[in-house]
Structure formats: structure tokens, C-alpha cells
Amino acid sequence: MPFAGIDQKHLARAHLARGHAVVEVQASTRDDQGHRDRVAVLGHVLAPFQAQADHTHGAAVGDLLEPEGTRLPTDVGTRHVNIIHATGVEGARQARGTVVVIDVLRSFTVSAYALAGGARECRLVRTVDEAHALAQRTEGAVICAEEDGLPVEGIPLSNSPTMVRELDLNGRVLIQRSTAGTQVAAAVTGGDILAASLVVAAATVQACLLRKPGTITLIASADHPEDHACARYMEALIRGEHPDLDVLLKPLRESERYRRLKSGTWPGFPPSDLDLSLRTDVFDFAMPVVGEAGYLRLTAS
């Protein structure tokens, strides 16, 4: 799969500063969408693609706004994007519009490295039993699983990007079960879903805005600072800002959890997983998710 080089990344970020999309941000505490702060800002990741994309405006979001909200004017070349932040399974059940499910440590980082390493697709399931059953009927399947962040007995491959990178996955199918990411993705009721992590953040934002959505829901799979940081990073890209990821990740790096992960004492979690997971915009593909019988299919697009 193609990598996003340094020059490409800087060029993409230059594009973020240009554009004309009006963004209404609905910030939430955990899954509670009852109280939201709306901020009108400018920015559009996709300005360079405008000439080749359909110029028909996306659906209006006036009917999605609270009665007390101020509607922003819509001009030719501008449109509303309503951003909602949510967390966990309950947040997924209430998600609207284009939905991005974020799992940085480590499920959807693993997916990205697997696809970049030649995997044909990833198949997401909710339980270890489902993973075994799906593997039995899937030629070339490799199971990647963890429960409560720990390796699963009898399955040598945990949700580790370090381990996944060492495998020859060319043309194979990675079956993933995780405690957060796969559960949250399965809880989304809408049909327009993307999986994301920091390594595909900018490409995911581009994929979202190419859809010209009225609403984007950014879901942190777990109430962990890295998932929230990724959501805020993506929000800033949509605004056309240049987010400081070090600031966004400071709560993670100051946590006891981070120190333990860095120490190498967490089973199934090589310390190198942190470095691989906390890099931004490594790959230039997004990861759409579609439902199939008994699993969710995740591919590179």
C-alpha cells in the first residue's frame, strides 16, 4: 500500500489551511450529548479535490440543530459540517451522519499496518468464538485478538502493530477481535462508517469530507486520552488548523498507564507499539467499514 511521505503530508496540511466549509462543533462529555458548545470555524481539507468532485451540496443540517442554536448562513462554495464527539458503545448507538470509530491503542492502528503490509482486508468480530468460527470458513485467515487488553490463550497474535508488521499478510485476511474498537464499530447503527487511528487521521478526514456530510460523529472507542486526542486532531484538520499533537497527547504521556505500556511489562504489548501507534498520517488511505453476515469488513480506500 502507498505511504504518505513527509512532503505529501506537509502538502496535505497546507491544503488544510485553505477552504470554505462551515463547521459546527458539538462537544460532549463522554457519551452525554445533552449539552453542546457550538463553534463556527472555517476550513476544508478537500479544497484541491473540488474541481473533480460533484459540487452538489450535502444535506442541510438545520433540522439537526438544537432550537437555541444559531444557524450559520450557507453561501455558494460553503456548507455546514456538524461535528459530534462521542465515546464508547453508547456513543456509537447514538451516532449520526458519517461515523468515525477511533481506536489508537491499538485495534485500528493494527488494521492500518496490516492493510499497508498487504492484507486483503480486515474482518471485525465481537467475540473470540466468532473469530475462530470465521477463521474456519475464511481461506488464508489470521486471527488477531485481545480481551481486556491482554493476549488470548491459544491465539499467538494480539492486537499489536509490532507483531502484525512482522507477518507476511500479502493477500490474507486479518480477523480482529478487540475490547474497544471492534465492539464500538459493531454498535454503530448507520451505514457510513470509517475506522481510524492517528496513522490514517488526515486520510480519514479527506474521505469524510469527500462524502459532503451534514454531520460527522467522531467516536473515541474507549475513554482513553489517545482516542480523544485523535478525535481532536481530526476535528482540527477539518477546521483547517495545524494541531499540536504533543499537547493533545500530553494527558496520555503523563499517565501511569503510559509508563506501564512503555516499560514493556504489559503482556502482548511491545513498547514499540506506542511509537508505531502515536505517529500521525503514516498512510494515505482511509478504512471504510461495511457490514457483512457475521462480521464487519474493513478495507483500504
C-alpha positions in Angstrom: 0.0 0.0 0.0 1.3 3.5 -0.6 2.8 5.5 2.2 2.2 9.2 2.8 5.7 10.7 2.6 6.9 13.7 4.5 6.5 16.1 1.6 3.0 14.8 0.8 2.0 15.2 4.5 3.2 18.8 4.6 1.4 19.4 1.3 -1.8 17.9 2.7 -1.5 20.1 5.8 -1.1 23.2 3.5 -4.3 22.2 1.9 -6.0 22.2 5.3 -5.4 26.0 5.6 -7.5 26.6 2.5 -11.2 26.2 2.1 -14.7 27.3 2.8 -16.6 24.8 5.0 -18.5 26.0 7.9 -18.1 23.6 10.9 -20.4 23.5 13.8 -18.8 21.6 16.7 -20.9 19.7 19.2 -18.5 18.9 22.1 -19.6 16.3 24.6 -18.5 14.9 27.9 -18.3 11.1 27.5 -21.5 9.9 25.8 -23.7 12.8 27.0 -24.9 14.8 24.1 -27.3 16.8 26.2 -25.1 19.9 26.5 -23.1 21.0 23.4 -20.9 24.0 22.6 -21.0 25.1 19.0 -18.1 26.9 17.4 -18.3 28.3 13.9 -15.0 28.0 12.1 -13.5 27.8 8.6 -11.5 25.1 7.0 -11.8 22.4 4.4 -9.4 19.5 3.8 -10.6 18.9 0.3 -10.1 22.2 -1.5 -7.7 20.6 -4.1 -10.4 18.0 -4.9 -13.2 20.4 -5.5 -12.6 20.6 -9.3 -13.1 16.8 -9.7 -15.8 16.2 -7.1 -19.5 16.7 -7.5 -20.3 20.2 -6.5 -23.8 19.4 -5.2 -24.1 20.5 -1.6 -24.6 17.9 1.1 -27.8 17.7 3.1 -28.6 20.7 5.2 -28.2 20.3 8.9 -30.7 22.8 10.1 -33.0 20.1 11.2 -30.2 18.6 13.3 -29.5 21.7 15.3 -30.9 22.4 18.8 -33.7 25.1 18.8 -31.5 27.5 20.6 -28.6 27.1 18.1 -27.8 29.8 15.6 -27.9 28.7 12.0 -24.9 29.7 10.0 -25.5 31.2 6.5 -24.8 28.9 3.6 -23.3 30.5 0.5 -22.2 29.1 -2.8 -19.0 27.2 -2.0 -19.7 26.9 1.7 -21.6 24.2 3.6 -22.3 23.2 7.2 -20.5 20.3 8.8 -21.8 19.4 12.3 -19.1 17.6 14.4 -20.2 15.4 17.3 -17.8 13.9 19.8 -18.9 10.6 21.5 -17.3 7.8 23.5 -17.8 4.1 23.6 -20.7 1.8 22.7 -23.4 4.1 23.9 -21.9 6.9 21.9 -21.9 4.6 18.9 -25.5 3.8 19.3 -26.4 7.5 19.1 -24.0 8.3 16.3 -25.3 10.2 13.2 -24.1 11.1 9.8 -20.7 9.9 8.7 -19.3 7.9 11.7 -15.6 7.6 12.5 -14.7 4.9 15.1 -11.3 5.6 16.6 -9.1 3.1 18.4 -5.4 4.3 18.6 -4.1 1.7 21.1 -4.3 -0.4 19.2 -7.0 -2.0 17.1 -7.3 0.3 14.1 -3.6 1.1 14.1 -3.2 -2.7 13.7 -5.7 -2.6 10.8 -3.8 0.1 9.0 -0.4 -1.7 9.3 -2.0 -4.9 8.2 -3.5 -3.4 5.1 -0.3 -1.5 4.3 1.5 -4.8 4.7 -0.6 -6.4 2.0 -3.6 -7.9 3.9 -6.6 -8.1 1.6 -9.0 -6.9 4.3 -9.7 -7.0 8.0 -12.8 -8.6 9.4 -14.1 -7.3 12.7 -15.9 -9.5 15.2 -17.2 -9.1 18.7 -16.1 -12.3 20.4 -13.2 -14.8 20.3 -15.6 -17.6 19.4 -16.8 -15.6 16.4 -13.2 -15.1 15.4 -12.5 -18.8 15.5 -15.7 -19.6 13.6 -15.0 -17.0 10.9 -11.4 -18.2 10.5 -12.5 -21.7 9.9 -14.5 -20.6 6.8 -12.1 -18.0 5.6 -9.2 -19.1 3.4 -5.9 -17.5 4.5 -7.3 -16.1 7.7 -5.1 -14.9 10.6 -6.7 -14.2 13.9 -5.6 -11.1 15.9 -7.3 -10.8 19.3 -7.2 -9.5 22.8 -9.5 -9.4 25.8 -9.3 -6.6 28.3 -6.0 -5.5 26.6 -4.4 -8.9 27.3 -3.5 -11.8 24.9 -6.0 -14.6 24.4 -4.9 -18.1 25.2 -4.3 -20.1 22.0 -4.1 -17.1 19.8 -0.4 -16.0 19.4 -1.2 -12.7 17.7 -2.5 -9.9 19.9 -3.6 -6.5 18.7 0.0 -5.4 18.2 1.2 -3.4 15.3 4.7 -4.5 16.0 3.6 -8.2 15.7 1.5 -7.5 12.6 4.3 -5.8 10.8 6.4 -9.0 11.2 3.9 -11.2 9.4 3.6 -11.9 5.8 0.0 -10.9 5.2 0.1 -10.5 1.5 -3.4 -11.4 0.2 -4.5 -12.7 3.5 -7.5 -11.7 5.8 -6.9 -10.4 9.3 -9.7 -11.3 11.7 -9.8 -8.9 14.6 -11.4 -9.0 18.0 -10.7 -6.2 20.5 -12.2 -5.0 23.7 -12.9 -1.5 22.4 -12.6 -0.9 18.7 -14.5 -3.8 17.2 -17.2 -3.6 19.8 -17.9 0.0 19.2 -17.8 -0.4 15.4 -20.4 -3.2 15.8 -22.6 -0.9 17.8 -23.0 1.8 15.1 -26.4 1.5 13.5 -25.7 3.8 10.5 -24.2 2.5 7.3 -21.5 5.1 6.6 -18.6 4.1 8.9 -14.9 4.5 8.9 -12.3 3.1 11.3 -9.5 5.4 12.2 -6.4 6.0 14.3 -3.6 8.5 14.2 -1.7 6.8 11.4 -4.6 7.4 9.0 -6.1 10.5 10.5 -5.7 13.0 7.6 -6.7 10.5 5.0 -9.8 9.7 7.0 -10.7 13.4 7.3 -10.4 13.7 3.5 -12.6 10.6 3.0 -15.2 12.0 5.3 -15.4 15.4 3.6 -15.5 13.9 0.1 -18.8 12.4 1.3 -20.0 16.0 1.9 -21.7 15.0 5.1 -24.1 17.2 7.1 -22.8 15.6 10.3 -19.6 13.7 11.3 -19.6 11.8 14.6 -16.1 11.1 16.0 -16.2 8.3 18.5 -13.4 7.5 20.9 -13.7 3.8 21.3 -12.6 3.9 24.9 -12.4 6.7 27.4 -8.6 6.9 26.9 -6.7 10.1 26.2 -5.1 8.9 22.9 -8.6 8.2 21.4 -9.8 11.6 22.4 -6.6 13.2 21.2 -7.1 11.6 17.8 -10.7 12.9 17.6 -9.5 16.4 18.5 -6.7 16.1 15.9 -9.1 15.2 13.2 -11.5 18.0 14.3 -8.7 20.5 14.0 -7.8 19.2 10.5 -11.4 19.7 9.4 -11.1 23.3 10.8 -8.0 23.9 8.7 -5.9 24.2 11.7 -2.4 22.8 12.5 -2.9 20.8 15.7 -0.1 20.3 18.2 -0.3 16.6 18.8 2.2 16.8 21.6 -0.2 18.9 23.5 -3.1 16.6 22.7 -1.2 13.6 23.8 0.2 15.1 27.0 -2.5 13.5 29.2 -1.6 10.1 27.9 2.1 10.6 28.3 1.6 11.8 31.9 -0.4 8.8 32.9 0.6 5.7 34.8 -0.9 3.6 32.0 1.5 5.1 29.5 4.5 4.4 31.8 3.5 0.8 32.2 3.0 0.4 28.4 6.4 2.0 27.8 8.0 -0.3 30.3 7.3 -3.5 28.3 5.7 -5.2 31.2 2.2 -5.3 29.7 1.7 -8.8 28.2 1.2 -8.7 24.4 2.1 -5.1 24.2 5.7 -4.5 23.0 6.9 -0.9 23.9 7.4 -0.3 20.1 3.6 -0.4 19.8 3.5 3.0 21.3 5.8 4.5 18.8 4.0 2.9 15.9 0.6 3.9 17.1 1.3 7.5 18.0 2.7 8.6 14.6 0.4 10.7 12.5 -0.6 10.4 8.9 1.7 7.5 8.1 -0.6 6.1 5.4 -2.6 7.8 2.7 -5.7 5.6 2.8 -8.9 5.6 4.8 -10.6 2.5 6.2 -14.3 2.2 5.4 -16.3 -0.4 7.2 -19.2 -2.3 5.8 -21.5 -4.9 7.3 -21.4 -8.5 6.2 -23.1 -11.6 7.5 -21.5 -12.2 10.9 -18.7 -9.6 10.7 -17.7 -6.1 9.6 -15.4 -5.8 6.6 -12.7 -3.1 6.8 -10.6 -2.3 3.7 -8.2 0.4 2.5 -9.7 3.1 0.3 
